[in-house]
Amino acid sequence: MNKSELAQKLAERTNLSKSEATKAVDALFSTDGIIAEQLRTGGKVQITGFGSFETRSREARTGRNPRTGKEIQIAASTSAAFRAGKGLKDSIGTPGSGK
């Protein structure tokens, strides 16, 4: 499902117009949206039963170029991460459970 399809489903479930639903999806999930804004400030977004968005830092380290085998320095970085909550995990089910 892409962003446009998500907005369409949101419009159908909430009786919003498609343009209103698109604005709502953008407000949450765009690169300047609420979630990204919170992560940029070092915060965390936790949606009970669904999951949480947070940032994770990786320290600088030495890696290896797989083509040449030469060692390279990999800079420190921060990335966004999502961790599914118990409610979401339970609703999806486990492999082979038939859910």
SEKE-92409 format. One line per 10 residues: for each residue x, y negated, z of N, C-alpha, C. Coordinates in nm, 4 decimals, decimal comma, m for minus. Atoms other than C-alpha are relative to their C-alpha. Layout:
BEGIN
X Y Z X Y Z X Y Z ~ ...
This chain:
BEGIN
0,0849 0,1167 0,0000 0,0000 0,0000 0,0000 0,0897 m0,1233 0,0000 ~ m0,0768 0,1232 0,0033 0,1414 m0,3383 m0,0941 m0,0777 m0,1132 0,0685 ~ 0,0608 0,1115 m0,0721 0,0610 m0,6823 0,0488 m0,1371 m0,0374 m0,0563 ~ 0,1273 0,0334 0,0633 m0,2177 m0,7506 m0,2016 m0,1090 0,1015 0,0381 ~ 0,0954 m0,1040 m0,0378 m0,3871 m0,4178 m0,1263 m0,0365 m0,0109 0,1479 ~ 0,0267 0,0200 m0,1423 m0,3517 m0,4836 0,2480 m0,0988 m0,1143 0,0197 ~ 0,0906 0,1145 m0,0094 m0,5223 m0,8216 0,2058 m0,1410 0,0386 m0,0469 ~ 0,1301 m0,0449 0,0501 m0,8020 m0,6576 0,0030 m0,0728 0,0842 0,1052 ~ 0,0607 m0,0835 m0,1043 m0,8645 m0,3952 0,2753 m0,0427 m0,0835 0,1195 ~ 0,0341 0,0888 m0,1102 m0,8592 m0,6655 0,5433 m0,1267 m0,0785 m0,0326
0,1183 0,0739 0,0429 m1,1156 m0,8664 0,3453 m0,1253 0,0872 0,0079 ~ 0,1142 m0,0920 m0,0018 m1,3414 m0,5631 0,3130 m0,0454 0,0311 0,1434 ~ 0,0347 m0,0382 m0,1385 m1,3275 m0,4741 0,6848 m0,0484 m0,1154 0,0860 ~ 0,0323 0,1141 m0,0865 m1,3700 m0,8254 0,8213 m0,0976 m0,0992 m0,0619 ~ 0,0895 0,0904 0,0716 m1,6033 m0,9876 0,5676 0,0621 m0,1375 m0,0225 ~ m0,0697 0,1221 0,0394 m1,3388 m1,2517 0,4959 0,0083 m0,0012 m0,1519 ~ m0,0249 0,0042 0,1440 m1,2854 m1,3763 0,1431 0,1406 0,0548 m0,0228 ~ m0,1331 m0,0550 0,0278 m0,9837 m1,2275 m0,0299 0,1078 m0,1053 0,0243 ~ m0,1008 0,1048 m0,0216 m0,8032 m1,5639 m0,0158 0,0244 m0,0231 0,1492 ~ m0,0180 0,0141 m0,1450 m0,8665 m1,5931 0,3593 0,0803 0,1168 0,0570
m0,0721 m0,1183 m0,0457 m0,7435 m1,2376 0,4137 0,1474 m0,0073 m0,0416 ~ m0,1377 0,0163 0,0471 m0,4325 m1,3106 0,2048 0,0745 m0,0984 0,0880 ~ m0,0623 0,0985 m0,0899 m0,3613 m1,6169 0,4203 0,0319 0,0630 0,1354 ~ m0,0220 m0,0658 m0,1284 m0,3968 m1,4049 0,7345 0,1187 0,0965 m0,0075 ~ m0,1109 m0,0940 0,0180 m0,1603 m1,1352 0,6032 0,1315 m0,0768 m0,0127 ~ m0,1200 0,0827 0,0153 0,0908 m1,4016 0,4967 0,0419 m0,0620 0,1323 ~ m0,0309 0,0632 m0,1286 0,0671 m1,5729 0,8361 0,0720 0,0967 0,0936 ~ m0,0652 m0,0997 m0,0845 0,1741 m1,2488 1,0027 0,1292 0,0539 m0,0589 ~ m0,1062 m0,0820 0,0551 0,4065 m1,0753 0,7605 0,0964 m0,0672 m0,0968 ~ m0,0937 0,0632 0,0939 0,5773 m1,3308 0,5325 0,1316 m0,0309 0,0701
m0,1317 0,0279 m0,0583 0,9407 m1,4273 0,5835 m0,0013 m0,1228 0,0906 ~ 0,0137 0,1128 m0,0933 0,8247 m1,7474 0,7536 m0,1253 0,0163 0,0864 ~ 0,1193 m0,0305 m0,0776 0,5312 m1,5782 0,9269 0,0278 0,0119 0,1494 ~ m0,0054 m0,0047 m0,1460 0,4612 m1,5339 1,2961 0,0982 0,1057 0,0508 ~ m0,0886 m0,1072 m0,0467 0,6447 m1,2025 1,3369 0,1461 m0,0358 m0,0271 ~ m0,1379 0,0354 0,0348 0,9602 m1,3158 1,1522 0,0491 m0,1172 0,0851 ~ m0,0361 0,1161 m0,0819 0,9586 m1,6459 1,3413 0,0383 0,0430 0,1414 ~ m0,0273 m0,0490 m0,1349 0,9464 m1,4651 1,6752 0,1315 0,0780 0,0048 ~ m0,1238 m0,0780 0,0043 1,2265 m1,2278 1,5739 0,1220 m0,0902 m0,0165 ~ m0,1114 0,0931 0,0186 1,4464 m1,5178 1,4592 0,0407 m0,0666 0,1306
m0,0315 0,0633 m0,1284 1,4242 m1,6678 1,8080 0,0471 0,1023 0,1032 ~ m0,0475 m0,1040 m0,0906 1,5322 m1,3362 1,9606 m0,1113 0,0667 0,0785 ~ 0,1138 m0,0578 m0,0705 1,1826 m1,2455 2,0777 m0,0403 0,1356 m0,0544 ~ 0,0531 m0,1315 0,0359 0,9847 m0,9261 2,0439 m0,1508 m0,0157 m0,0182 ~ 0,1445 0,0005 0,0212 0,6320 m0,8725 1,9088 m0,0502 0,1397 0,0321 ~ 0,0501 m0,1302 m0,0423 0,4493 m0,5922 2,0877 m0,1510 0,0021 m0,0161 ~ 0,1429 m0,0180 0,0219 0,1068 m0,4760 1,9736 m0,0366 0,1328 0,0649 ~ 0,0310 m0,1185 m0,0795 m0,0243 m0,2328 2,2343 m0,0768 0,1027 m0,0823 ~ 0,0639 m0,1091 0,0720 m0,1184 0,1019 2,0840 0,0467 0,0127 m0,1437 ~ m0,0462 m0,0039 0,1387 0,0380 0,0140 1,7480 0,1511 0,0121 m0,0065
m0,1452 m0,0059 0,0016 0,4054 m0,0615 1,8020 0,0612 m0,1343 0,0300 ~ m0,0683 0,1250 m0,0289 0,6655 m0,3291 1,8459 0,1064 m0,0295 m0,1046 ~ m0,1029 0,0507 0,0895 0,8905 m0,5376 1,6236 0,1048 m0,0641 0,0886 ~ m0,1083 0,0572 m0,0785 1,2295 m0,6315 1,7629 0,1235 m0,0100 m0,0868 ~ m0,1259 0,0069 0,0725 1,5804 m0,7185 1,6548 0,1002 0,0938 0,0649 ~ m0,1068 m0,0863 m0,0495 1,8753 m0,4876 1,6881 0,1321 m0,0525 m0,0536 ~ m0,1321 0,0496 0,0387 2,2372 m0,5981 1,6840 0,0960 0,1159 m0,0175 ~ m0,1072 m0,0976 0,0220 2,5224 m0,3960 1,5429 0,1314 m0,0753 0,0075 ~ m0,1306 0,0628 m0,0137 2,8767 m0,4812 1,6379 0,0823 0,0229 m0,1262 ~ m0,0915 m0,0188 0,1121 3,1520 m0,5224 1,3817 0,0692 0,1353 0,0168
m0,0612 m0,1324 m0,0077 3,3133 m0,1924 1,2943 0,0821 0,0260 m0,1255 ~ m0,0791 m0,0427 0,1152 3,5511 m0,0199 1,0595 m0,0762 0,1106 m0,0705 ~ 0,0677 m0,1008 0,0805 3,3912 0,1755 0,7779 0,0956 0,0540 m0,1047 ~ m0,0827 m0,0579 0,1045 3,5163 0,3672 0,4805 m0,0744 m0,0089 m0,1323 ~ 0,0572 0,0058 0,1336 3,4549 0,3040 0,1108 m0,0105 0,1433 m0,0509 ~ 0,0153 m0,1402 0,0400 3,3078 0,6357 m0,0104 0,0685 0,0334 m0,1332 ~ m0,0657 m0,0254 0,1289 3,4610 0,5951 m0,3593 0,1503 0,0162 0,0137 ~ m0,1464 0,0019 m0,0062 3,8159 0,5156 m0,2633 0,0562 0,0606 0,1277 ~ m0,0467 m0,0501 m0,1283 3,8352 0,6353 0,0951 0,0719 m0,1067 0,0811 ~ m0,0700 0,1093 m0,0669 3,9890 0,2988 0,1874 m0,0838 m0,0543 0,1157
0,0704 0,0582 m0,1142 3,9004 0,1554 0,5286 m0,0379 m0,1429 m0,0309 ~ 0,0470 0,1375 0,0184 3,6947 m0,1644 0,5252 m0,0592 m0,0489 0,1315 ~ 0,0605 0,0591 m0,1189 3,5745 m0,4027 0,7944 m0,1450 m0,0343 m0,0322 ~ 0,1422 0,0303 0,0146 3,1965 m0,4248 0,8313 m0,0333 m0,1020 0,1073 ~ 0,0294 0,1096 m0,0923 3,0787 m0,7491 0,9893 m0,1150 0,0365 0,0933 ~ 0,1117 m0,0161 m0,0931 2,8466 m0,7647 1,2885 m0,1272 m0,0486 m0,0694 ~ 0,1257 0,0406 0,0625 2,4804 m0,7954 1,1915 m0,1168 0,0199 0,0960 ~ 0,1250 m0,0145 m0,0744 2,1317 m0,8300 1,3317 m0,1085 0,0346 m0,1012 ~ 0,1064 m0,0388 0,0921 1,8337 m0,6585 1,1691 m0,1311 0,0187 0,0751 ~ 0,1326 m0,0212 m0,0569 1,4620 m0,6244 1,2261 m0,0268 0,1496 0,0082
0,0336 m0,1409 m0,0172 1,3299 m0,2927 1,3555 m0,1433 0,0121 0,0502 ~ 0,1351 m0,0275 m0,0468 0,9867 m0,1453 1,4162 0,0022 0,1337 0,0719 ~ 0,0133 m0,1251 m0,0745 0,9106 0,1181 1,6767 m0,1486 0,0269 0,0164 ~ 0,1414 m0,0356 m0,0088 0,5738 0,2930 1,6515 m0,0387 0,0274 0,1450 ~ 0,0521 m0,0239 m0,1338 0,3645 0,2980 1,9679 m0,0688 0,1351 0,0104 ~ 0,0619 m0,1300 m0,0250 0,2012 0,6015 2,1242 m0,1326 0,0154 m0,0744 ~ 0,1290 m0,0078 0,0675 m0,1427 0,5216 1,9828 0,0142 0,0269 m0,1492 ~ m0,0235 m0,0209 0,1429 m0,0107 0,5014 1,6271 0,0552 0,1399 m0,0252 ~ m0,0574 m0,1345 0,0156 0,1976 0,8162 1,6664 m0,1073 0,1067 0,0148 ~ 0,1055 m0,0986 m0,0232 m0,1012 1,0067 1,8073 m0,1021 0,0016 m0,1132
0,1003 0,0050 0,1053 m0,3342 0,8865 1,5311 0,0494 0,0593 m0,1309 ~ m0,0571 m0,0573 0,1212 m0,0967 1,0008 1,2597 0,0099 0,1505 0,0118 ~ m0,0105 m0,1439 m0,0237 m0,0489 1,3420 1,4149 0,1407 0,0489 m0,0214 ~ m0,1298 m0,0635 0,0201 0,2391 1,5814 1,3969 m0,0050 0,0868 m0,1228 ~ m0,0006 m0,0850 0,1195 0,3486 1,7793 1,0912 m0,0650 0,1356 0,0288 ~ 0,0658 m0,1303 m0,0133 0,1288 2,0839 1,0437 m0,1199 m0,0011 0,0904 ~ 0,1137 0,0050 m0,0920 m0,1416 1,9572 1,2798 m0,1328 m0,0173 m0,0723 ~ 0,1224 0,0161 0,0754 m0,3898 1,8930 1,0004 m0,0575 m0,1400 0,0056 ~ 0,0496 0,1389 m0,0050 m0,4311 1,5222 1,0826 0,0468 m0,0770 m0,1188
